[in-house]
Amino acid sequence: MIKQISMFLKNQPGELARIMSAFEDENINILAMCITDTNENGIFRVIVDNPGKAESALKKINVNNHTSRVLVVEILELKKLFLEMNSNNLNVEYMYSLDKENLVIKFDDLEKGYNILKKLGYKLLEEDNENRMER
């Protein structure tokens, strides 16, 4: 499982630039990101190379955030992946692409999803003791 940081932002110009500047000042690299919005607010989800450092940087600029766990799974066959999730009664809360070979997935029961994917032989990214991603 991988740490993901979700930020709750005002839906207005400059919010993303402020975060990017804070991350740049602390040498934090974004590995994946996803933005969703409503009329008044946005949710900016990121996977970064140093989650602890990112949380500190966000605190300095008063950005509300929440850290959660997600799975990063190698894409083999999407149809097969979703059929397996369906047959095991797992709901996808959201997902986005990490790169052309990996999906970030948040299930309603993350532990169950992790165990099923491992059992089925899917390759999942993990974090080492220093929060670096590895297979």
N, C-alpha and C positions, 0 to 999 in steps of 0.2 A: 504494500500500500504506500501511497505517496501523499505528502502534505500539499494541500491546496489552500490558498488564501482567497477569501471572498471579501470584497470591499463594497460597501453600500454608499453610492455616490449620488450627489445632486445631478440631475440631467441638465447640465449647462456647460458651456464652453470653458475650457481651462482645467477641468477636474483631472482628466487623464494626463495632461502635460505636467501638472503638479506632482502626480505620482511618479511619472517617468523621470522627472528631475530628481526626486528623492531617491529613487532606485539608482540612478546614475551616480549621484553623489556618494553612495555607499557601495558602488561596484556590484550591484545585484543584477543578474541576468534573468530575463524572462524566458522560460523554455516553452511555455504554452499559455494561451489566454483566450478568454471568451467573454463577451459583453452581451448582456440582455438588458432591456429597458422597459420602463413603464412611462407614463406621461411625466411623472415627477422625479423618479429615481431610477438609478441603474445599478446593476450588479456586475462587478468586474471581477472575474475569477482568473487567478494566475497560478502557475506552477513556476517556481523560481529556483535558482541554484542554491540559495541560502534562506530558507523560510524564517529562521529566527532573526536574522539580520533585517529581513524585509518587514517583519512585524514591528521591530524597533523603529525603522525608518518611517513606517506609517503612523506610529504613535507620535513621533516628533511633529508630524504635520496634521495631527488630529483627524485621521481618516479611520472611521469605524471599520473594523474588519473581524473576520472569524476564520479560524483555521479548522479545516476538516480533512478527512482522509478520502481519497478516491483511488480507483484502480486504473492502471495504465496497462492495456492489453494489446498485444501484437495482433494486427488485423490479418486474419487468414481468409476466412469467408464470412462476410457479414450476415448472410442469411443463416448459416449454420450457427453462428454465435447467438443470434436472436432467437432461433428455434430452441437452442439449449436453455436460454434464459427463460423462455416461455414454459418449456416443459418442467422447469424447476420452480415455477411460480415466482420469478424475480421480476420486479418492475424497474425500468430504467428511469431515474428521476431526471437526469440530464446527461449529455455527453458532448464532447467536442474533440477535434483532431489535435493530437500532439505533433504529429508529422505524417508523412505519407504511409507509414507502417504501423502507427500506434494510435489507439483511441483512449481518451480519458473518459471513464464511466463512473457515474455515481448511481449505485443501486439503492433501493429502499432498505435492503439488508446487505450491507457491504461485506460483512464477514462471511455470510453464506455465499455471496457472489464470488468472493476470493477463493473460498474452498472448492467450489464447483469448477471454476476456471482452472485452478491448479490440477484438480483431479482429471479434468479432460485434456490436460497437456498444453494448455495455452501458456505462452510466455508472458510473464508479468514483470514490470519494472518494480524494483524495491528500493528502499533507501538504506544506505549504510549508516554507520554511527555518526557520520558527519553530514547526513541528509543529502548525500549525493545519490543519484539514481544509478542502479545497476540491475542486470538480469541475474 
